[in-house]
């Protein structure tokens, strides 16, 4: 029996100590610049003036992102439609899968910090001819081995791999925030489409009522014409109103059908008729919210977090580019057994080991300077995109506040206008019936009333849609909540 070589154990112990030391130092600092969040390039307070309401909140503005959907969307049917969309919408599924993909990519990049340990078994058998053999005789060479080792493991002394890992982590965070933004977009999109369907159904009923009124007026004019009480011109004028009402009726039937199709696409499955709104008045009012007195609430929006995560990733990439100027150290090592007979692999004296460190010192490579310049430019671009995201968010909220501060006045004025137009039409029709006035005044009054009624429906829809928009641009609507059972 062969004696055990103590030098082998000493070498194995040294390799183990070296590996432990390298694993310890690889968690050191990186060469990435110290990150500091850029100042928000927006005023601290919201715009003020005649178009803007007081910013004193009716609900706590810091809780805008925490306000549950069921608290904001009080209509039970709308809640159920939104829950169906969150379960079935394909775009949201893709956003969630992108999060899983980014998480896996981060795991791959993170794993490069650690060595890869492989077990390798090998065997070969070769016949060497006599003129190539050192003994001058033909011979058969057999070799078997079993090893456990590390191949080309880069020891991250200067934080190159760690910087790349940090960048991948921030990209994962950015994708996760993009998923939250997608949820906000979906919730607000479903709500707006649902409200648009309610408004178009209400306008469709208005068109049906107008057609019935115009048809009755046409029949009356026709009877009066047959009696010789009115000129033939009045009949044709009345007919134009009937035909226009018929065209409007067909148009709003089309819009209602398209609204249903859009809602089905957002939900990801057909929505049953019992969940659809009859008109705007049938939808429960939304909870009133306010952004508060400070614009800093925008920093909690998912898209702002997403832009900042991209900025942090660009900052980490600078560290990886800087590390490329320093030596790169890698290690290949193995320990195992070797023998010329398969049965002798694990016998005494068959142990084998190898230790092959390598250091590469960059002397001249112009690409590294260009790569560093590229990462610095990418960081500047990420800063600009981050600042633009904040400015865009500020404008979105300010626009919603401008609508919120003026829409009620518009609706009040329009309601008064509809009332006045209705009275004008009634009086004009009475005067025409009594033969005091021409049918042209009736025609003008009816057209003005119909347009005013349509405008009132649009304004009421605009008020509800703006409430949804304000809720969305303040970052609400992405929270995960227990889902309701699927509707049958």
C-alpha positions as CSV (number, residue, x, y, z in Angstrom):
1,X,0.0,0.0,0.0
2,X,1.3,3.4,-1.0
3,X,1.9,5.9,1.8
4,X,0.0,9.1,2.0
5,X,1.9,12.2,0.9
6,X,1.5,14.9,3.7
7,X,2.3,17.6,1.2
8,X,-1.0,17.0,-0.6
9,X,-3.0,17.7,2.6
10,X,-0.9,20.8,3.3
11,X,-1.7,22.1,-0.2
12,X,-5.4,21.2,0.1
13,X,-5.5,23.2,3.4
14,X,-3.8,26.2,1.7
15,X,-6.3,26.1,-1.2
16,X,-9.2,26.0,1.2
17,X,-7.9,28.9,3.2
18,X,-7.3,30.8,0.0
19,X,-10.8,30.2,-1.2
20,X,-12.3,31.3,2.2
21,X,-10.2,34.5,2.1
22,X,-11.3,35.3,-1.5
23,X,-15.0,34.7,-0.6
24,X,-14.4,37.2,2.3
25,X,-12.9,40.0,0.3
26,X,-15.2,39.7,-2.6
27,X,-17.9,41.4,-0.6
28,X,-15.9,44.6,-0.4
29,X,-16.7,48.0,-1.9
30,X,-17.1,48.7,-5.5
31,X,-15.8,51.6,-7.7
32,X,-19.3,52.9,-8.4
33,X,-19.9,56.6,-7.6
34,X,-21.7,57.4,-4.3
35,X,-25.4,57.6,-5.3
36,X,-27.4,60.6,-4.3
37,X,-31.0,61.3,-5.4
38,X,-31.3,64.3,-7.6
39,X,-33.4,67.2,-6.4
40,X,-37.0,67.1,-7.8
41,X,-37.1,69.8,-10.5
42,X,-40.6,71.0,-9.6
43,X,-42.2,73.5,-7.1
44,X,-42.9,72.2,-3.7
45,X,-46.5,73.3,-3.8
46,X,-49.2,72.8,-6.4
47,X,-50.3,75.6,-8.8
48,X,-52.7,78.2,-7.4
49,X,-55.1,80.5,-9.0
50,X,-58.7,80.8,-10.1
51,X,-58.6,77.4,-11.9
52,X,-57.3,75.5,-8.9
53,X,-59.2,74.5,-5.8
54,X,-57.8,74.7,-2.3
55,X,-55.3,71.9,-1.7
56,X,-56.6,71.1,1.8
57,X,-57.2,67.3,1.4
58,X,-60.6,65.6,2.0
59,X,-58.6,62.4,2.4
60,X,-55.0,62.2,3.6
61,X,-52.8,62.8,0.5
62,X,-50.0,60.6,1.9
63,X,-52.5,57.7,1.9
64,X,-53.4,58.1,-1.8
65,X,-51.4,55.1,-2.7
66,X,-52.8,53.2,0.3
67,X,-56.4,54.0,-0.5
68,X,-58.0,50.7,-1.5
69,X,-59.8,50.4,-4.7
70,X,-63.0,49.4,-3.0
71,X,-62.9,52.6,-1.0
72,X,-62.4,54.8,-4.0
73,X,-64.6,52.9,-6.5
74,X,-67.8,52.5,-4.5
75,X,-69.9,51.0,-7.2
76,X,-70.1,47.2,-6.6
77,X,-70.5,46.3,-10.3
78,X,-67.4,48.4,-11.3
79,X,-65.4,46.8,-8.5
80,X,-66.2,43.3,-9.8
81,X,-65.3,44.3,-13.4
82,X,-61.9,45.7,-12.2
83,X,-61.2,42.5,-10.2
84,X,-62.0,40.4,-13.3
85,X,-59.5,42.6,-15.3
86,X,-56.8,42.2,-12.7
87,X,-57.2,38.4,-13.0
88,X,-57.5,38.0,-16.7
89,X,-55.9,41.0,-18.5
90,X,-53.1,39.7,-20.8
91,X,-51.0,42.9,-20.7
92,X,-50.9,42.6,-16.9
93,X,-49.8,39.0,-17.2
94,X,-47.0,40.0,-19.5
95,X,-45.9,42.7,-17.0
96,X,-45.9,40.1,-14.2
97,X,-43.9,37.7,-16.4
98,X,-41.4,40.5,-17.1
99,X,-40.9,40.8,-13.3
100,X,-40.1,37.1,-13.1
101,X,-37.8,37.4,-16.0
102,X,-35.9,40.3,-14.4
103,X,-35.7,38.4,-11.1
104,X,-34.1,35.4,-12.9
105,X,-31.6,37.6,-14.8
106,X,-30.6,39.2,-11.5
107,X,-30.1,35.7,-10.0
108,X,-27.9,34.8,-12.9
109,X,-25.8,37.9,-12.6
110,X,-25.6,37.6,-8.8
111,X,-24.4,34.0,-9.0
112,X,-21.2,35.1,-10.9
113,X,-19.9,36.4,-7.6
114,X,-19.6,32.9,-6.3
115,X,-17.4,30.1,-7.7
116,X,-19.0,27.3,-9.7
117,X,-18.1,23.9,-8.3
118,X,-18.1,21.0,-10.8
119,X,-17.6,17.3,-10.4
120,X,-15.9,15.8,-13.4
121,X,-15.3,12.2,-14.2
122,X,-13.1,11.3,-17.2
123,X,-11.6,8.3,-18.9
124,X,-9.5,7.7,-22.0
125,X,-7.8,4.7,-23.7
126,X,-5.3,5.2,-26.5
127,X,-3.0,3.0,-28.5
128,X,0.5,4.5,-29.2
129,X,2.4,3.0,-32.2
130,X,6.0,1.8,-31.7
131,X,7.6,4.7,-33.6
132,X,5.8,7.2,-31.3
133,X,6.4,5.3,-28.1
134,X,9.2,6.2,-25.8
135,X,10.0,2.6,-25.3
136,X,10.1,1.7,-29.0
137,X,7.3,-0.8,-28.5
138,X,3.6,-0.3,-29.2
139,X,1.6,0.4,-26.0
140,X,-1.9,1.1,-24.8
141,X,-2.3,4.1,-22.5
142,X,-5.3,4.3,-20.2
143,X,-6.1,7.1,-17.9
144,X,-9.1,7.6,-15.5
145,X,-9.8,10.6,-13.2
146,X,-12.5,12.0,-10.9
147,X,-12.1,15.6,-9.9
148,X,-14.0,18.3,-7.9
149,X,-13.0,21.8,-8.9
150,X,-13.5,25.4,-9.8
151,X,-13.0,26.6,-13.3
152,X,-12.1,30.2,-14.3
153,X,-13.7,31.8,-11.3
154,X,-13.1,35.6,-11.3
155,X,-12.3,36.9,-7.9
156,X,-14.1,40.2,-7.6
157,X,-11.4,42.3,-5.9
158,X,-12.4,45.6,-7.6
159,X,-16.2,45.1,-7.6
160,X,-16.8,44.6,-11.3
161,X,-19.1,41.7,-10.9
162,X,-20.7,43.2,-7.8
163,X,-21.5,46.4,-9.8
164,X,-23.0,44.4,-12.6
165,X,-25.1,42.6,-9.9
166,X,-26.2,45.8,-8.4
167,X,-27.3,47.1,-11.8
168,X,-29.2,43.9,-12.5
169,X,-30.9,44.2,-9.1
170,X,-32.0,47.8,-9.9
171,X,-33.3,46.7,-13.3
172,X,-35.4,44.1,-11.5
173,X,-36.7,46.8,-9.1
174,X,-37.6,48.9,-12.1
175,X,-39.5,46.1,-13.8
176,X,-41.4,45.5,-10.5
177,X,-42.4,49.1,-10.4
178,X,-43.4,48.9,-14.1
179,X,-45.7,46.1,-13.1
180,X,-47.3,48.4,-10.5
181,X,-47.7,51.1,-13.1
182,X,-49.4,48.6,-15.4
183,X,-51.9,47.8,-12.7
184,X,-52.6,51.5,-12.2
185,X,-53.1,51.9,-16.0
186,X,-55.3,48.9,-16.1
187,X,-57.5,50.0,-13.2
188,X,-58.0,53.5,-14.5
189,X,-58.5,52.2,-18.1
190,X,-61.2,49.8,-17.0
191,X,-62.9,52.5,-14.9
192,X,-62.8,55.1,-17.8
193,X,-64.1,52.6,-20.3
194,X,-66.9,51.6,-17.9
195,X,-67.8,55.2,-17.4
196,X,-67.6,55.9,-21.1
197,X,-70.0,53.0,-21.8
198,X,-72.4,54.5,-19.2
199,X,-72.2,57.9,-20.8
200,X,-72.8,56.6,-24.3
201,X,-75.7,54.5,-23.1
202,X,-77.2,57.6,-21.6
203,X,-76.6,59.6,-24.8
204,X,-78.1,56.7,-26.8
205,X,-81.3,57.0,-24.7
206,X,-81.3,60.7,-25.3
207,X,-81.0,60.0,-29.1
208,X,-83.9,57.6,-28.9
209,X,-86.0,60.1,-27.0
210,X,-85.1,62.9,-29.5
211,X,-86.0,60.6,-32.4
212,X,-89.4,59.9,-30.9
213,X,-89.9,63.6,-30.3
214,X,-88.8,64.5,-33.9
215,X,-91.0,61.8,-35.4
216,X,-94.0,63.1,-33.4
217,X,-93.2,66.6,-34.7
218,X,-92.9,65.4,-38.2
219,X,-96.3,63.6,-38.0
220,X,-97.8,66.8,-36.6
221,X,-96.4,69.0,-39.4
222,X,-97.5,66.5,-42.0
223,X,-101.1,66.6,-40.7
224,X,-101.0,70.4,-40.7
225,X,-99.6,70.4,-44.2
226,X,-102.5,68.1,-45.4
227,X,-104.9,70.7,-44.0
228,X,-103.1,73.5,-45.7
229,X,-102.0,75.2,-42.5
230,X,-98.2,75.1,-43.1
231,X,-96.0,75.3,-46.1
232,X,-94.3,72.2,-47.6
233,X,-90.9,73.7,-46.5
234,X,-91.8,73.0,-42.8
235,X,-92.3,69.3,-43.6
236,X,-88.8,69.0,-45.2
237,X,-87.3,70.9,-42.3
238,X,-88.9,68.5,-39.9
239,X,-87.7,65.5,-41.9
240,X,-84.1,66.7,-41.7
241,X,-84.4,66.6,-37.9
242,X,-85.9,63.0,-38.0
243,X,-83.1,61.9,-40.3
244,X,-80.4,63.5,-38.2
245,X,-81.8,61.8,-35.1
246,X,-81.8,58.5,-36.8
247,X,-78.2,59.0,-37.8
248,X,-77.2,59.9,-34.2
249,X,-79.1,56.9,-32.9
250,X,-77.1,54.6,-35.2
251,X,-73.9,56.3,-34.2
252,X,-74.4,55.9,-30.5
253,X,-75.4,52.3,-31.0
254,X,-72.1,51.8,-32.6
255,X,-70.2,53.6,-29.8
256,X,-72.0,51.5,-27.2
257,X,-71.0,48.3,-29.0
258,X,-67.4,49.5,-29.3
259,X,-67.3,50.4,-25.6
260,X,-68.4,46.9,-24.8
261,X,-65.7,45.5,-27.0
262,X,-63.0,47.7,-25.4
263,X,-64.2,46.7,-22.0
264,X,-64.1,43.0,-22.8
265,X,-60.5,43.4,-24.2
266,X,-59.3,45.1,-21.0
267,X,-61.1,42.6,-18.7
268,X,-59.7,39.7,-20.8
269,X,-63.1,38.0,-20.9
270,X,-66.7,38.9,-21.8
271,X,-68.4,41.0,-19.2
272,X,-72.0,39.9,-18.5
273,X,-74.8,42.4,-19.1
274,X,-75.8,42.4,-15.5
275,X,-72.5,44.1,-14.6
276,X,-72.8,46.8,-17.2
277,X,-74.0,50.3,-16.3
278,X,-77.4,51.6,-17.6
279,X,-76.3,55.3,-17.5
280,X,-74.0,57.6,-15.6
281,X,-76.6,58.2,-12.9
282,X,-76.6,54.5,-12.1
283,X,-72.9,54.5,-11.1
284,X,-72.2,55.1,-7.5
285,X,-70.2,58.4,-6.9
286,X,-66.4,58.0,-6.5
287,X,-64.6,59.0,-3.3
288,X,-63.2,62.5,-3.5
289,X,-59.5,62.8,-3.0
290,X,-56.9,65.6,-2.9
291,X,-53.1,65.7,-3.4
292,X,-52.6,67.8,-0.3
293,X,-50.3,70.8,-0.1
294,X,-46.9,69.3,-1.2
295,X,-45.9,67.9,-4.5
296,X,-43.4,65.6,-2.8
297,X,-46.2,63.0,-2.8
298,X,-45.3,62.3,-6.4
299,X,-42.0,60.6,-5.4
300,X,-44.1,57.6,-4.2
301,X,-45.5,57.0,-7.7
302,X,-44.3,53.7,-9.2
303,X,-43.1,55.2,-12.4
304,X,-40.9,57.7,-10.4
305,X,-39.5,54.7,-8.5
306,X,-38.9,53.0,-11.8
307,X,-37.0,55.9,-13.3
308,X,-34.9,56.2,-10.1
309,X,-34.1,52.4,-10.3
310,X,-32.9,52.9,-13.9
311,X,-30.7,55.8,-12.6
312,X,-29.2,53.6,-9.9
313,X,-28.5,50.9,-12.4
314,X,-26.7,53.4,-14.6
315,X,-24.7,54.5,-11.6
316,X,-23.7,50.9,-10.8
317,X,-22.6,50.3,-14.4
318,X,-20.0,53.1,-14.0
319,X,-18.4,51.0,-11.2
320,X,-18.2,48.0,-13.6
321,X,-16.6,50.2,-16.3
322,X,-14.1,51.6,-13.9
323,X,-13.1,48.1,-12.6
324,X,-12.1,47.2,-16.2
325,X,-9.0,49.4,-15.8
326,X,-7.7,47.2,-12.9
327,X,-6.3,43.7,-13.0
328,X,-8.7,40.8,-13.4
329,X,-7.8,37.8,-11.3
330,X,-9.3,34.3,-12.0
331,X,-8.7,30.9,-10.4
332,X,-9.0,27.4,-11.7
333,X,-8.4,24.6,-9.2
334,X,-9.3,21.0,-8.8
335,X,-8.8,18.1,-6.4
336,X,-9.5,14.5,-7.1
337,X,-8.0,11.2,-8.0
338,X,-6.3,9.7,-11.1
339,X,-5.2,6.3,-12.1
340,X,-4.3,4.2,-15.1
341,X,-6.9,1.6,-13.9
342,X,-10.6,2.3,-13.2
343,X,-10.4,0.2,-10.1
344,X,-7.5,2.2,-8.8
345,X,-9.2,5.6,-8.7
346,X,-9.9,5.6,-5.0
347,X,-7.0,3.6,-3.7
348,X,-4.3,5.1,-1.6
349,X,-1.8,7.3,-3.4
350,X,-4.2,8.2,-6.3
351,X,-5.0,11.7,-5.1
352,X,-4.3,14.5,-7.6
353,X,-4.7,18.3,-7.5
354,X,-4.2,21.4,-9.6
355,X,-4.0,25.0,-8.8
356,X,-3.9,27.6,-11.6
357,X,-4.4,31.3,-10.7
358,X,-4.3,33.8,-13.5
359,X,-4.0,37.6,-13.4
360,X,-4.7,39.8,-16.5
361,X,-3.4,43.4,-16.3
362,X,-4.8,45.7,-18.9
363,X,-2.1,47.8,-20.5
364,X,-3.8,49.4,-23.5
365,X,-7.3,49.0,-24.6
366,X,-9.0,52.1,-25.9
367,X,-12.4,50.4,-25.6
368,X,-12.3,50.7,-21.8
369,X,-12.2,54.5,-22.0
370,X,-15.1,54.6,-24.4
371,X,-17.0,52.1,-22.3
372,X,-16.5,54.4,-19.2
373,X,-17.6,57.4,-21.2
374,X,-20.7,55.5,-22.4
375,X,-21.7,54.6,-18.8
376,X,-21.3,58.2,-17.7
377,X,-23.4,59.5,-20.5
378,X,-26.0,56.8,-19.8
379,X,-26.2,58.0,-16.2
380,X,-26.7,61.6,-17.3
381,X,-29.5,60.4,-19.6
382,X,-31.0,58.5,-16.7
383,X,-30.9,61.6,-14.6
384,X,-32.7,63.6,-17.3
385,X,-35.3,60.9,-17.7
386,X,-35.9,60.8,-13.9
387,X,-36.3,64.5,-13.7
388,X,-38.6,64.5,-16.8
389,X,-40.7,61.7,-15.1
390,X,-41.2,63.9,-12.1
391,X,-42.1,67.0,-14.2
392,X,-44.6,64.9,-16.2
393,X,-46.2,63.6,-13.1
394,X,-46.4,67.2,-11.7
395,X,-48.1,68.3,-14.9
396,X,-50.6,65.4,-14.8
397,X,-51.7,66.2,-11.3
398,X,-51.8,69.9,-12.0
399,X,-54.0,69.3,-15.1
400,X,-56.3,67.1,-13.1
401,X,-56.5,69.8,-10.4
402,X,-57.4,72.4,-13.0
403,X,-60.2,70.2,-14.2
404,X,-61.3,69.5,-10.7
405,X,-61.4,73.2,-9.9
406,X,-63.6,74.2,-12.8
407,X,-65.6,71.2,-13.9
408,X,-68.4,71.8,-11.3
409,X,-68.8,75.4,-12.5
410,X,-69.1,74.1,-16.1
411,X,-71.7,71.5,-15.1
412,X,-73.7,74.1,-13.2
413,X,-73.7,76.5,-16.1
414,X,-74.5,73.7,-18.5
415,X,-77.5,72.5,-16.4
416,X,-78.8,76.1,-16.4
417,X,-78.2,76.2,-20.2
418,X,-80.1,72.9,-20.7
419,X,-83.0,74.2,-18.7
420,X,-83.1,77.5,-20.6
421,X,-82.8,75.6,-23.9
422,X,-85.7,73.3,-22.9
423,X,-87.9,76.2,-22.1
424,X,-87.0,77.9,-25.4
425,X,-87.9,74.8,-27.3
426,X,-91.2,74.4,-25.4
427,X,-92.2,78.1,-26.0
428,X,-91.1,78.0,-29.6
429,X,-93.2,74.8,-30.2
430,X,-96.2,76.4,-28.5
431,X,-95.9,79.5,-30.7
432,X,-95.6,77.4,-33.8
433,X,-98.6,75.3,-32.9
434,X,-100.6,78.5,-32.4
435,X,-99.4,79.8,-35.8
436,X,-97.6,82.7,-34.2
437,X,-94.0,81.7,-35.2
438,X,-92.4,79.8,-38.0
439,X,-91.1,76.3,-37.8
440,X,-87.5,77.5,-38.2
441,X,-87.5,78.8,-34.7
442,X,-88.7,75.4,-33.4
443,X,-85.9,73.8,-35.5
444,X,-83.2,76.0,-34.0
445,X,-84.5,75.6,-30.5
446,X,-84.6,71.8,-30.7
447,X,-81.1,71.6,-32.2
448,X,-79.7,73.8,-29.5
449,X,-81.4,71.7,-26.8
450,X,-80.2,68.4,-28.1
451,X,-76.6,69.7,-28.3
452,X,-76.8,71.1,-24.8
453,X,-78.0,67.8,-23.4
454,X,-75.2,65.9,-25.1
455,X,-72.7,68.4,-23.7
456,X,-74.1,68.0,-20.2
457,X,-73.6,64.2,-20.4
458,X,-70.0,64.8,-21.6
459,X,-69.2,67.1,-18.8
460,X,-70.6,64.7,-16.2
461,X,-68.5,62.0,-17.7
462,X,-65.5,64.3,-17.7
463,X,-65.9,65.0,-14.0
464,X,-65.9,61.2,-13.1
465,X,-63.0,60.5,-15.5
466,X,-61.0,63.3,-13.9
467,X,-61.6,61.8,-10.5
468,X,-60.2,58.5,-11.8
469,X,-57.3,60.3,-13.4
470,X,-56.4,62.2,-10.2
471,X,-56.5,58.9,-8.3
472,X,-54.2,57.3,-10.8
473,X,-51.7,60.1,-11.2
474,X,-51.3,60.2,-7.4
475,X,-50.2,56.6,-7.5
476,X,-53.3,54.8,-6.4
477,X,-54.8,51.6,-7.8
478,X,-51.9,49.2,-7.8
479,X,-52.4,47.5,-4.4
480,X,-53.0,43.8,-4.4
481,X,-56.3,43.0,-2.7
482,X,-58.3,39.8,-2.2
483,X,-60.2,39.1,-5.4
484,X,-63.9,38.4,-5.7
485,X,-65.2,35.2,-7.1
486,X,-65.4,35.2,-10.8
487,X,-68.8,36.3,-12.1
488,X,-71.0,33.8,-13.8
